[in-house]
Amino acid sequence: MLEGFAVVGAVVLVGWVLGRRGTLGADAQRVLARLVYAVGTPALLVRTLSTTDVTAVLGQPLVVTAAAALTAAAVSLLLSRLRRRSVEEGVVAAFSASYVNAVNLGLPIAVFVLGNGAIVAPALLFQIVVLAPLGVGVLDARRHRAERGPSAGGQDDDDRGVWARTLLRLARNPLVLGAAVGLALGLLRLPPPEPLSSVLDLLAGTAVPCALLAFGISLSAGPGPRWADPDAWTAVALKLGLSPLVAWLVGGPLLGLSGDALLAVVLVAALPTAQNVFVYATRFGAAERLARDSVLISTLLSAPVLAAVVLLLG
């Protein structure tokens, strides 16, 4: 577990040093975020889903994962509405409260604790097929609406063509396309042939390190983390508190999971907020500091939370 945190921290530190020295230029953070969003993550989705037995993870762990994530996201959206936050801020806050770091930390922790990296597959599948397309679709639609300006309002907003254009933009979204292609190949059990598989491997390999580097650069520029920000702490409390609690309630008393099976779903739910949330926030210019602070604080606090989960359920 500590080794997984150390690897992530080391890459983020490299990004921080690069940002402080200005090695990659003033716009490096946004360029890296765009690269992860438009190239690295879609390739990772195709590569991961196309080589995963999708039907094998469509069971109780997926139900628990969906329940934990959707509950935390729903509570976050409700609180954002009560606080009169914008839709964009609400989506980023919901992402921060529900989107787990299944790759960077989830895989090494799953291997070190339970000896099985496949336990993160349900969370990864749910996030890239359901959670990410929904949230990113809303952010994309809101940005497009803002770019059209108030002159595009009125009765035109009630026209069915507006919904058609929104769905079309969602279908052209890189994340949605990557998830759809990968899911189709996985269900058909048709892994990409060579040399396409090697190309996907190279492109997918940029997703994790570039996301961590962009996050590190963001920490070196501008104001530091807002340690007293109630929005960030609310997202962290939902992510590290409510989400694993719901996973335990649904997995244990409701579905009857026990032993390593229950430990696995609760452990995954207790993972910190993923750096992808910061990538999405940066890509659409929405609540970037909230996303950055939520990722940082939840990552720092997740180590004792994960250790407690292992001690209690392991």
Buried (B, 14 or more C-beta within 10 A) or exposed (E): BEEBBEBBBEBBEBBBEBBEEEEBEEEBBBBBBBBBBBBBBBBBBBBBBBBBEBEEBEEBBBBBBBBBBBBBBBBBBEBBEEEEBEBBBBBBBBBBBBBBBBBBBBBBBBBEBBEEBBBBBBBBBBBBBBBBBBBBBBBBBBBEBEEEEEEEEEEEEEEEEBEEEBEEBBEEBBBBBBBBBBBBBBEEEEBBEEEEBEEBEEBBBBBBBBBBBBBBBBBBEEEEBBEEBEBBBBBBBBBBBBBBBBBBBBBBEEBEBEEBBBBBBBBBBBBBBBBBBBBBBBBBEBBBBBBBBBBBBBBBBBBEBBBEBBEEBE
